[in-house]
């Protein structure tokens, strides 16, 4: 049987608890990504409980079933409608953000904020 979603989510929690708590001190995201790559490679030899195969062996079985990454980039952020208020601010969820004054105008159809992990 291949790893199902609940096991995969449990593995993410295991990885976070064992490698990212406490938060590693790094100089850049590139350095953190290199550390995570090393941990991920080392994790391939790990055996979960009394399972017959290692994490890497299970992934080797699953790899041919995965679809390729799309050639075109795709947006993973959440697009939310916004309205500019009289103070030149927009509200996204429960937070207010200032916007440049030229944007201070009546709401136009389609005004939206794109909320992503690393930017608004």
C-alpha positions as CSV (number, residue, x, y, z in Angstrom):
1,X,0.0,0.0,0.0
2,X,1.3,3.5,-0.8
3,X,1.5,6.2,1.8
4,X,-1.9,7.9,2.2
5,X,-2.6,11.5,3.0
6,X,-2.8,11.1,6.8
7,X,0.6,9.4,6.9
8,X,2.1,12.0,4.6
9,X,0.7,14.8,6.9
10,X,2.1,12.9,9.9
11,X,5.5,12.8,8.2
12,X,5.4,16.5,7.6
13,X,4.8,17.0,11.3
14,X,7.6,14.6,12.2
15,X,10.0,16.5,9.8
16,X,9.0,19.8,11.3
17,X,9.4,18.7,14.9
18,X,12.7,16.9,14.3
19,X,14.4,19.5,12.0
20,X,12.7,22.9,12.4
21,X,12.0,23.1,16.1
22,X,13.7,25.1,17.3
23,X,13.9,27.2,14.2
24,X,17.3,26.8,12.6
25,X,19.5,30.0,12.4
26,X,20.4,30.6,8.8
27,X,21.7,33.5,6.8
28,X,19.4,33.0,3.9
29,X,16.6,31.0,2.4
30,X,19.1,29.3,0.1
31,X,21.0,28.0,3.2
32,X,17.8,26.8,4.8
33,X,16.8,25.0,1.5
34,X,20.3,23.3,1.4
35,X,19.8,22.1,5.0
36,X,16.3,20.8,4.2
37,X,17.6,19.0,1.1
38,X,20.3,17.2,3.2
39,X,17.8,16.2,5.9
40,X,15.4,15.0,3.2
41,X,18.1,12.8,1.6
42,X,19.1,11.4,5.0
43,X,15.4,10.7,5.7
44,X,15.2,8.3,2.8
45,X,16.9,5.6,4.9
46,X,14.4,6.1,7.8
47,X,12.0,3.2,8.5
48,X,8.6,4.2,10.0
49,X,7.8,1.8,12.8
50,X,7.9,-1.8,11.8
51,X,7.2,-1.2,8.1
52,X,8.8,-3.5,5.6
53,X,10.4,-0.6,3.5
54,X,12.2,2.6,4.2
55,X,10.8,6.0,3.3
56,X,13.0,6.1,0.2
57,X,11.8,2.7,-0.9
58,X,8.2,3.7,-0.6
59,X,8.9,6.9,-2.6
60,X,10.6,4.9,-5.3
61,X,7.3,2.9,-5.7
62,X,5.3,6.1,-5.8
63,X,7.5,8.2,-8.1
64,X,6.3,6.7,-11.4
65,X,2.7,7.6,-10.4
66,X,3.5,11.3,-10.0
67,X,2.7,13.8,-12.7
68,X,5.4,16.2,-14.0
69,X,5.6,19.7,-12.7
70,X,3.8,22.1,-15.2
71,X,6.0,24.0,-17.6
72,X,4.1,27.3,-17.0
73,X,4.2,28.9,-13.6
74,X,0.9,28.9,-11.7
75,X,-0.4,31.1,-9.0
76,X,-0.8,29.4,-5.6
77,X,-2.0,32.5,-3.7
78,X,-5.5,33.3,-2.7
79,X,-7.2,36.1,-4.7
80,X,-9.6,38.2,-2.5
81,X,-11.8,41.1,-3.5
82,X,-10.8,44.5,-1.9
83,X,-12.1,48.0,-1.6
84,X,-9.9,51.1,-1.1
85,X,-11.3,53.1,1.8
86,X,-11.2,56.9,2.3
87,X,-7.9,56.5,4.2
88,X,-6.1,54.8,1.2
89,X,-6.2,51.4,2.9
90,X,-7.4,48.0,1.9
91,X,-8.6,45.3,4.2
92,X,-7.4,41.8,3.6
93,X,-9.0,39.3,6.0
94,X,-8.5,41.1,9.3
95,X,-5.5,43.3,8.4
96,X,-5.3,46.8,6.9
97,X,-2.7,47.8,4.4
98,X,-1.9,51.2,3.0
99,X,-1.9,51.6,-0.7
100,X,-0.4,54.3,-2.9
101,X,-2.5,57.5,-3.1
102,X,-3.2,57.2,-6.9
103,X,-5.0,54.0,-6.1
104,X,-7.4,56.1,-3.8
105,X,-10.4,56.0,-6.0
106,X,-13.8,54.5,-6.0
107,X,-13.7,50.7,-6.2
108,X,-13.5,49.3,-9.7
109,X,-14.9,45.9,-10.7
110,X,-12.3,43.3,-10.3
111,X,-10.2,45.0,-7.7
112,X,-8.4,42.2,-5.8
113,X,-5.5,41.4,-3.6
114,X,-3.4,38.3,-4.2
115,X,-2.5,36.8,-0.8
116,X,0.5,34.5,-1.0
117,X,2.9,32.9,1.6
118,X,5.6,35.5,0.9
119,X,3.7,38.5,-0.3
120,X,0.5,40.5,-0.6
